[in-house]
Amino acid sequence: MEIFERRRLRVVLEITSLDICLPEKVAGVLNAMNTLLSDSNAPFIFILAVDPSVIVPCLEQTGCMKGLADNGYLYLNRTVTLPFSIPAMGARSRLRCLE
């Protein structure tokens, strides 16, 4: 397909709702991400939307971090290359956005 299109193609994967998964599934998804991104020429871009305060306890329960990080926050920090957060909005701010 890349030859036909004459450009490099990317596959964008959006990962959401990990907070409703079992801890083993959360760890499995993050391990799969790391595996797919281990090749520097991999055509994947992951958009991971999670609340770290929910995901970190899942990671720490599974033991998937043994030998990789001391806690779940360090593990996420090594996994996510461009982290950013959206601050919580108050009721007034939400109404202003809707207006």
Secondary structure, DSSP 8 states (H G I E B T S, - for coil): -HHHHTS---EEEEE--GGGS-HHHHHHHHHHHHHHTSSTT--EEEEE---HHHHHHHHHHHTTTTTT-SSHHHHHHHH-SS--------HHHHHHHH-
